[in-house]
Amino acid sequence: MANPKVSIITPAYNHRNLIGACIQSVRNQSFRDWEMIIVDDGSTDGTPEFVESYKDPRIKVLTQPNQGLVALAKSYNRALQASKGELIAILEADDAWPPEKLDGQVSDFDDPAIVLSWGRAMMTDLDGHPIDLIPRRLPPPEAMVNQPVGRASFVMCQDQFLTFAFPVTVMMRRTTVEKIGGFQQEPGMPVVDMATFLKMGLEGPWAFHDRILGYWRRHPDSATKSRFPQILNGAYKLAMKTLSTERERIPATDEEIKLVKRHWDYFQYERLALLGRALASEHRWEEAIAAFNHAEIYKLRPQARALIGGAKAMCSAHVNPEPLFLAVKHKGWQESARLSSGDPVISIDLDINDFIRID
């Protein structure tokens, strides 16, 4: 029996109530030459048994003791090793695809230079109601197709784009994934997409489809929603490391790279200032002062330095500094603490020491 053209990798953990729609979206694909490798990370809700009930020989379940999101890349790579397709697609257990998803991408790889294909995703609720188009704003055209090679990686290092190619839409050439060492994961980040796609961006051109190739279902237990502040800290470290270690392979001017670093510095400063304000609102004065101290690491302008200094002085006197920020036209911290997508940019449980400035 010939190997399937496409291998679909699906990590799962306690997704019994969600994975049915995921599997059905694969079985509904107009392109039929696929296999689905589901890695179950020690589910306790009967997820593996539910998957087995489909009795579809194209769907294979690999079970393992729970390792958690810190070992997510290991789960992906276990599935990669067990798979046989020349193309690799990603579909997490709580997501789904439109019927023409695979059919529209497989032909991209007839061009031997293409290493990755991606498109737009629709963020939905669990009932499938649309929430937002992802990415809402497309990156520059040269980043969309990664030409010159490395341009997508550079743009992903910018705080406003991060991983603009969402995993639910992505298909990759297997030989290239193996060349970069399989799926990658930055320590402390509960995701594999950014680290993996940064490396894929250094290997060859990409193909882009300006249509919906996947449905990213949001729910309270999703890894990105509940751990987004940690993802942001990890993304900062990963971006700075990539711009440093891969400088010769990144097609960007020194001035462009300096600008990206300045943007990140300001973003991290804003997050730490928000964290300090949030902690102060709960009268956690010493922790708030520590957050404001860390904010000063990011080479503040005089006005910002004066603002942070004033906030620290007020916290030392056990006075909430929020009116000080409002007086200089800052929004309330609760309003500023979430992106338009609803994702939180801070959590009062964040380890302040995780905010490490990288030159």
C-alpha positions in Angstrom: 0.0 0.0 0.0 1.4 3.4 -1.0 2.2 6.0 1.6 -0.4 8.8 2.0 0.4 12.2 0.4 -0.5 14.2 3.5 0.1 13.3 7.2 -2.1 15.3 9.6 -0.6 15.7 13.1 -3.2 16.3 15.9 -2.1 16.7 19.6 -4.9 16.0 22.0 -5.6 16.1 25.7 -9.0 15.7 27.3 -10.6 16.8 24.0 -13.4 14.1 23.8 -16.1 16.7 23.5 -14.3 18.7 20.8 -12.3 16.2 18.7 -15.3 14.8 16.9 -15.8 18.0 14.9 -12.1 18.0 14.2 -12.0 14.5 12.9 -15.2 15.0 10.8 -13.7 18.0 9.1 -10.8 15.8 8.0 -13.0 13.0 6.8 -15.0 15.6 4.8 -11.9 16.7 2.9 -12.3 16.6 -0.9 -8.6 15.5 -1.0 -8.7 11.8 0.1 -5.0 10.8 0.2 -4.3 11.5 3.9 -3.5 9.9 7.3 -4.3 11.4 10.7 -1.9 10.8 13.6 -3.4 11.7 16.9 -1.1 11.9 19.9 -3.1 11.7 23.1 -1.2 13.1 26.1 -2.7 11.0 28.8 -6.3 12.1 28.5 -8.6 11.1 31.4 -11.9 11.7 29.6 -11.9 8.8 27.1 -10.5 10.7 24.2 -8.5 7.8 22.7 -11.4 5.4 23.0 -13.7 7.9 21.3 -11.2 8.3 18.4 -10.9 4.5 18.1 -14.7 4.2 17.8 -14.5 5.7 14.3 -12.7 2.5 13.1 -11.1 4.5 10.3 -7.8 2.9 9.3 -6.5 6.3 8.2 -6.7 7.6 11.7 -4.1 6.3 14.2 -3.9 7.1 17.9 -0.6 7.2 19.8 -1.0 7.3 23.6 1.5 8.4 26.2 1.6 9.4 29.9 0.8 13.1 30.3 3.8 15.3 29.6 2.0 18.6 29.4 2.5 21.6 27.1 6.1 22.1 28.1 6.8 18.9 26.1 4.5 19.7 23.2 7.3 19.5 20.6 8.1 15.9 21.7 4.4 15.0 21.1 4.5 16.6 17.6 7.8 14.9 16.8 6.6 11.5 17.9 3.7 11.9 15.5 6.1 13.1 12.8 8.3 10.0 13.2 5.2 7.7 13.0 3.8 9.4 9.9 4.6 8.6 6.3 3.3 11.5 4.2 5.6 13.7 2.2 3.5 16.7 3.3 2.7 17.6 6.9 -0.4 19.4 8.1 -1.2 20.6 11.6 -4.7 20.3 13.1 -5.1 20.6 16.8 -7.9 18.6 18.4 -10.1 21.6 19.1 -9.8 23.1 15.6 -11.4 22.2 12.2 -10.9 22.7 8.5 -13.2 23.6 5.5 -13.7 20.8 3.0 -11.3 22.1 0.3 -8.4 22.9 2.7 -6.0 20.1 1.7 -7.0 20.1 -2.0 -6.1 23.7 -2.3 -2.6 23.4 -0.9 -1.2 20.1 -2.1 -0.5 21.4 -5.6 1.6 24.3 -4.1 4.3 21.7 -3.5 4.5 20.8 -7.2 7.0 23.6 -7.1 10.0 22.0 -5.5 11.2 25.3 -4.0 8.1 25.7 -1.8 8.6 24.6 1.8 5.4 25.9 3.5 1.9 26.8 2.5 -0.5 28.9 4.6 -3.7 31.0 4.5 -6.1 32.8 6.7 -8.0 31.3 9.6 -11.4 32.2 11.1 -11.5 32.4 14.9 -14.8 31.0 16.1 -16.6 30.1 19.3 -17.3 26.4 20.1 -20.6 26.7 18.1 -18.8 27.8 15.0 -19.9 31.4 15.2 -17.2 33.7 13.6 -15.3 36.0 16.0 -12.4 37.4 13.9 -10.4 36.8 10.8 -6.8 35.8 11.5 -4.6 37.5 10.7 -6.8 40.5 10.5 -4.0 42.5 8.9 -1.8 40.7 6.5 2.0 41.1 6.7 3.9 42.8 3.8 3.6 40.9 0.5 7.3 39.8 0.6 6.7 38.1 4.0 3.5 36.3 2.8 5.5 34.4 0.3 8.9 34.6 2.1 10.8 36.1 -0.8 13.6 36.9 -0.4 13.9 33.8 1.8 14.1 34.7 5.4 11.8 37.7 5.1 8.9 35.9 6.8 11.1 35.0 9.7 12.1 38.7 10.1 8.5 39.9 10.0 7.5 37.2 12.6 10.0 38.7 14.9 8.0 41.9 15.0 5.7 42.1 18.1 2.7 43.1 16.0 2.8 40.0 13.8 4.4 37.1 15.8 3.1 33.9 14.0 1.0 35.4 11.3 0.8 31.9 9.7 -1.6 30.2 12.0 -0.9 26.4 12.5 -4.5 25.4 11.5 -3.8 26.7 8.0 -0.2 25.4 7.6 1.1 22.6 5.4 4.9 21.9 5.2 7.2 19.8 3.2 8.3 16.9 5.3 12.0 16.9 4.2 12.3 20.5 5.3 10.7 19.9 8.6 13.2 17.0 9.1 16.0 19.3 8.0 15.4 21.8 10.7 15.3 19.0 13.3 11.5 18.5 13.5 9.1 20.7 15.5 10.7 23.3 17.7 9.7 24.7 21.1 11.2 27.6 23.0 11.5 26.7 26.8 8.6 28.1 28.7 6.4 28.5 25.6 3.3 26.2 25.5 3.3 26.3 21.6 5.5 25.0 18.8 4.4 27.3 15.9 6.6 30.3 16.2 9.8 28.5 16.9 9.1 26.0 14.1 8.0 28.5 11.5 10.9 30.9 12.2 13.2 28.1 11.1 11.0 27.1 8.2 11.2 30.7 7.0 15.0 30.4 6.6 14.7 27.4 4.3 12.7 28.4 1.2 9.8 30.3 -0.3 6.2 30.0 1.0 2.8 29.8 -0.8 -0.1 32.0 0.5 -3.9 31.6 0.0 -6.0 34.6 0.7 -9.0 32.6 1.9 -10.0 30.7 5.0 -8.1 27.4 5.4 -8.9 26.7 9.0 -11.2 27.3 11.9 -9.5 28.2 15.2 -12.0 27.5 17.9 -11.5 29.5 21.1 -12.6 28.3 24.5 -11.5 28.9 28.1 -9.2 25.9 28.2 -7.3 26.6 25.0 -3.5 26.8 25.4 -3.1 30.2 23.8 -6.0 31.9 25.6 -5.0 30.8 29.1 -1.3 31.2 28.7 -1.0 34.2 26.3 1.2 36.3 28.7 3.7 33.5 28.9 3.6 33.1 25.1 4.4 36.8 24.7 7.5 36.6 27.0 8.7 33.5 25.2 8.1 35.2 21.8 10.2 38.2 22.8 13.1 35.9 23.8 12.8 33.8 20.7 12.6 36.9 18.4 15.7 38.5 20.0 17.6 35.2 19.8 16.7 34.7 16.1 17.7 38.2 15.1 21.0 37.6 16.8 22.0 34.0 15.9 20.5 34.0 12.4 21.5 37.6 11.5 23.4 36.5 8.3 20.3 34.7 7.0 17.8 37.5 7.8 17.2 39.8 4.8 16.9 43.0 6.8 18.9 46.1 7.3 20.6 46.9 10.6 18.2 49.8 11.0 15.2 47.6 10.5 16.4 45.2 13.2 17.1 48.0 15.6 13.5 49.3 15.0 12.1 45.9 15.8 14.1 45.7 19.0 12.9 49.1 20.0 9.3 48.2 19.4 9.7 45.1 21.5 11.4 47.1 24.3 8.4 49.5 24.4 5.9 46.6 24.3 7.6 44.9 27.2 7.8 48.2 29.1 4.1 48.7 28.6 3.3 45.2 29.8 5.4 45.6 33.0 3.8 49.0 33.7 0.4 47.3 33.3 1.5 44.5 35.6 2.6 47.0 38.2 -0.7 48.8 38.0 -2.7 45.6 38.3 -0.7 44.5 41.3 -1.1 47.9 42.9 -4.9 47.7 42.5 -4.8 44.7 44.8 -2.5 46.5 47.3 0.4 44.1 46.5 2.8 47.0 46.9 6.1 45.3 47.0 5.3 43.2 43.9 4.0 46.3 42.1 7.3 48.1 42.9 9.2 45.1 41.6 7.3 45.2 38.3 7.9 49.0 37.9 11.6 48.4 38.6 11.7 45.8 35.8 10.0 48.3 33.5 12.9 50.6 33.9 15.2 48.0 32.3 13.8 48.9 28.9 15.7 52.2 28.4 12.8 54.5 29.0 12.4 58.0 27.7 12.5 60.8 30.4 8.7 61.1 30.6 8.2 57.4 31.1 11.0 57.2 33.6 9.4 60.0 35.6 6.0 58.3 35.4 7.4 55.0 36.7 9.3 56.8 39.4 6.1 58.5 40.6 4.3 55.2 40.5 6.9 53.6 42.7 6.8 56.4 45.2 3.1 56.1 45.5 3.3 52.4 46.0 5.9 52.9 48.7 3.3 55.1 50.4 0.6 52.4 49.9 -1.3 54.7 47.5 -2.7 53.3 44.2 -0.8 55.0 41.3 -3.7 54.5 38.9 -4.8 58.2 38.9 -1.3 59.2 38.0 -1.5 57.1 34.8 -5.0 58.3 34.0 -3.8 61.9 34.4 -1.3 61.5 31.6 -3.9 60.1 29.2 -3.3 56.4 29.8 -6.3 54.1 29.5 -7.4 52.2 32.6 -5.2 49.2 33.2 -8.1 46.7 32.9 -9.0 48.1 29.5 -5.4 48.0 28.3 -4.6 44.6 29.6 -6.3 42.8 26.7 -5.8 42.8 23.0 -8.7 43.3 20.6 -8.9 39.5 20.3 -9.6 39.3 24.1 -6.3 37.7 24.9 -4.6 39.0 28.1 -1.2 40.6 27.7 -0.5 40.3 31.4 -1.3 38.0 34.3 -0.8 38.9 38.0 0.6 35.4 38.4 3.5 36.1 35.9 7.0 35.6 37.2 8.5 39.1 37.0 12.0 37.6 36.5 10.7 36.1 33.2 10.9 39.7 31.8 14.6 39.6 30.8 15.8 42.3 28.5 17.9 40.9 25.6 20.1 43.3 23.5 
